[in-house]
């Protein structure tokens, strides 16, 4: 079963068209990266998939359930780590976990054990009873991921999960995400503009520019679109700088690149 399917998604805020007919699909158990510069529409797509925003057009399904028609079911199946800070700095890590366990509807008798379990999984149990305002940026992010995993979702959506973290903290976050995925088969849908991270961590990528999907494929397939010896960032910059006339398939974009190189 597909973990995620989006067909011609469109999101508008008044006269501003944030997302324009974006289509993609994500296999269950996959790490899928949505790449794009700031303002490309990544967060808007996240908000649709997490039932926070109704699309202006198109449809989306999470594990076979339509987002617009079955929002309560979808929310039970997903975990969401937004880009904005979601942990309360005045509470301890354990208190944040207890609050999210209640919000996720976990039975009262299970909450304390589940919170302890996930704090240990994310390697922050030793700091569980300290106020979150004393945590490092990487610890805060791991706590937020822990809170999103309390109800054991089958799909975890992460909006810029390592934004602002140093390389060591980023590596630690991804190590724990890899462990969770290996143990539970959790599907990860990640938005980012960090090319190295996307190439290392994601099995499949989609490049979103000006609200449109410009290309989709494995990191190797996207790299093949650029010049020999080029980087994923080079491909990304080229796609982002081209006029957005709609979605192009990998084959179509590759054909255009090859023709241009021959003529050049």
URFEN-V472817 format. One record per residue. N is the residue number from 1. RES is the residue in one letter. OMEGA is omega in whole degrees, -180 to 180 (999 if undefined). BURIAL is b if it has 16 or more other ideal C-beta (glycine too) atoms within 10 Angstrom, else e. D_LAST is the distance of its C-alpha to the last C-alpha in Angstrom with 1 decimal. Layout:
N_RES_OMEGA_BURIAL_D_LAST, N_RES_OMEGA_BURIAL_D_LAST
//
This chain:
1_X_174_e_44.4, 2_X_176_e_41.5, 3_X_-178_b_42.3, 4_X_172_b_40.2, 5_X_175_b_38.8, 6_X_180_b_37.4, 7_X_174_e_36.7, 8_X_180_e_35.1, 9_X_175_b_36.7, 10_X_179_b_36.9, 11_X_179_b_38.6, 12_X_172_e_39.6, 13_X_-173_e_41.6, 14_X_180_e_43.0, 15_X_-177_e_40.1, 16_X_177_e_37.6, 17_X_-175_b_35.6, 18_X_180_b_35.1, 19_X_-174_b_33.9, 20_X_173_b_32.3, 21_X_179_b_32.9, 22_X_179_b_32.0, 23_X_176_b_32.6, 24_X_176_b_32.8, 25_X_-177_b_35.3, 26_X_178_b_36.7, 27_X_176_e_38.6, 28_X_180_e_42.0, 29_X_-176_e_42.1, 30_X_167_b_38.4, 31_X_-176_b_36.9, 32_X_-179_b_34.5, 33_X_175_b_32.5, 34_X_-177_b_31.5, 35_X_176_b_28.8, 36_X_176_b_28.3, 37_X_175_e_28.6, 38_X_180_e_31.9, 39_X_-178_e_32.8, 40_X_-178_b_30.5, 41_X_-178_b_33.6, 42_X_-179_b_34.3, 43_X_178_b_37.9, 44_X_176_b_38.5, 45_X_177_b_37.5, 46_X_-178_b_39.9, 47_X_175_b_42.6, 48_X_-176_b_42.4, 49_X_179_b_42.5, 50_X_176_b_45.5, 51_X_-178_b_47.3, 52_X_-180_e_47.4, 53_X_175_b_45.4, 54_X_-179_e_45.6, 55_X_175_b_42.2, 56_X_179_e_41.8, 57_X_179_e_40.3, 58_X_-177_b_39.6, 59_X_177_e_41.5, 60_X_179_b_41.5, 61_X_173_b_43.6, 62_X_180_b_44.8, 63_X_176_b_46.1, 64_X_-179_e_46.9, 65_X_-178_e_48.5, 66_X_-175_e_47.1, 67_X_-178_b_46.7, 68_X_-175_e_48.1, 69_X_-176_e_51.0, 70_X_-175_b_52.1, 71_X_-178_b_51.4, 72_X_178_e_54.5, 73_X_-180_b_53.5, 74_X_-179_b_49.9, 75_X_178_b_51.2, 76_X_-175_e_53.4, 77_X_-173_b_50.5, 78_X_165_b_48.2, 79_X_-175_b_48.2, 80_X_175_b_46.3, 81_X_-177_b_45.4, 82_X_178_b_44.2, 83_X_180_e_42.2, 84_X_-180_e_45.3, 85_X_180_e_48.2, 86_X_178_e_50.6, 87_X_179_b_53.2, 88_X_-176_e_56.3, 89_X_-179_e_56.7, 90_X_179_e_60.4, 91_X_174_e_61.0, 92_X_176_b_60.9, 93_X_-180_b_58.3, 94_X_179_b_61.1, 95_X_174_b_62.1, 96_X_179_b_58.5, 97_X_180_b_58.4, 98_X_179_b_61.7, 99_X_-180_b_60.6, 100_X_177_b_57.4, 101_X_177_b_59.5, 102_X_180_e_61.8, 103_X_179_e_58.9, 104_X_177_b_57.5, 105_X_178_e_61.0, 106_X_177_b_61.9, 107_X_-175_e_65.6, 108_X_-176_e_67.6, 109_X_-178_e_69.0, 110_X_-168_e_65.5, 111_X_-175_b_63.8, 112_X_-180_e_65.1, 113_X_-179_e_64.2, 114_X_178_b_60.8, 115_X_179_b_60.0, 116_X_-178_e_61.2, 117_X_-175_b_59.2, 118_X_174_b_55.8, 119_X_177_b_56.5, 120_X_179_e_57.0, 121_X_-178_b_53.9, 122_X_173_b_51.8, 123_X_176_e_53.8, 124_X_-179_b_55.3, 125_X_-179_b_58.9, 126_X_-180_e_60.2, 127_X_-171_b_59.2, 128_X_-175_b_60.4, 129_X_173_e_63.3, 130_X_175_e_61.7, 131_X_-177_e_60.4, 132_X_179_b_56.7, 133_X_178_e_56.4, 134_X_-178_e_57.0, 135_X_169_b_54.1, 136_X_180_e_50.8, 137_X_179_e_47.6, 138_X_178_b_46.9, 139_X_178_b_50.4, 140_X_-179_b_50.3, 141_X_178_b_47.1, 142_X_176_b_48.8, 143_X_-180_b_51.9, 144_X_177_b_49.9, 145_X_178_b_48.3, 146_X_-179_b_51.8, 147_X_-180_b_53.2, 148_X_-177_b_50.5, 149_X_-173_b_51.4, 150_X_-178_b_55.2, 151_X_177_b_55.5, 152_X_-179_e_53.3, 153_X_178_b_50.5, 154_X_180_b_48.3, 155_X_178_b_45.2, 156_X_179_b_44.5, 157_X_-176_b_42.1, 158_X_-179_b_41.0, 159_X_-178_b_39.4, 160_X_-171_b_37.7, 161_X_-178_b_40.4, 162_X_180_b_39.6, 163_X_177_e_38.7, 164_X_-180_e_40.2, 165_X_177_b_41.4, 166_X_-176_e_41.0, 167_X_-180_e_39.3, 168_X_179_e_42.7, 169_X_178_b_43.8, 170_X_-179_b_40.6, 171_X_-180_e_41.0, 172_X_178_b_44.7, 173_X_-178_b_43.9, 174_X_177_b_41.5, 175_X_-180_e_43.9, 176_X_176_b_46.6, 177_X_178_b_44.3, 178_X_178_e_43.4, 179_X_179_e_47.1, 180_X_180_b_47.9, 181_X_-180_b_45.3, 182_X_-176_e_46.5, 183_X_-172_e_50.1, 184_X_-178_e_49.9, 185_X_-177_e_46.6, 186_X_175_b_45.7, 187_X_179_b_42.4, 188_X_174_b_40.5, 189_X_-168_b_38.2, 190_X_171_b_36.7, 191_X_-179_b_34.8, 192_X_167_b_33.0, 193_X_176_b_30.2, 194_X_-172_b_30.6, 195_X_-179_b_27.7, 196_X_179_e_29.4, 197_X_-179_b_32.5, 198_X_-178_b_30.7, 199_X_-178_b_28.9, 200_X_-166_e_32.2, 201_X_-171_b_34.6, 202_X_177_b_33.1, 203_X_179_e_32.7, 204_X_-175_b_30.6, 205_X_169_b_28.7, 206_X_179_b_27.8, 207_X_-178_b_25.7, 208_X_178_b_27.4, 209_X_180_b_26.0, 210_X_175_b_27.9, 211_X_-179_b_30.3, 212_X_172_b_27.9, 213_X_-178_b_26.9, 214_X_179_b_23.1, 215_X_180_b_23.0, 216_X_178_b_25.7, 217_X_175_b_26.1, 218_X_176_e_27.3, 219_X_180_b_26.0, 220_X_180_e_24.3, 221_X_178_e_22.6, 222_X_178_b_21.3, 223_X_-178_b_20.1, 224_X_179_e_18.1, 225_X_-176_b_16.1, 226_X_178_b_14.5, 227_X_179_e_12.7, 228_X_-179_e_15.0, 229_X_179_e_17.9, 230_X_-179_e_17.5, 231_X_176_e_20.7, 232_X_177_b_22.0, 233_X_177_b_22.2, 234_X_179_e_18.4, 235_X_-180_b_18.1, 236_X_-179_b_21.0, 237_X_180_e_19.7, 238_X_179_b_16.4, 239_X_-177_b_18.6, 240_X_-176_b_21.2, 241_X_180_e_19.1, 242_X_175_e_17.6, 243_X_-177_e_19.9, 244_X_-179_e_22.5, 245_X_-179_e_22.7, 246_X_-177_e_24.6, 247_X_174_b_24.5, 248_X_177_b_21.7, 249_X_177_e_22.5, 250_X_-178_e_20.8, 251_X_-180_e_19.8, 252_X_-179_e_18.3, 253_X_180_b_16.4, 254_X_179_b_15.2, 255_X_179_e_14.1, 256_X_180_e_12.1, 257_X_-178_b_10.4, 258_X_179_e_9.8, 259_X_180_e_8.5, 260_X_-179_e_6.0, 261_X_179_e_5.0, 262_X_-178_e_5.4, 263_X_-180_e_3.8, 264_X_999_e_0.0
//
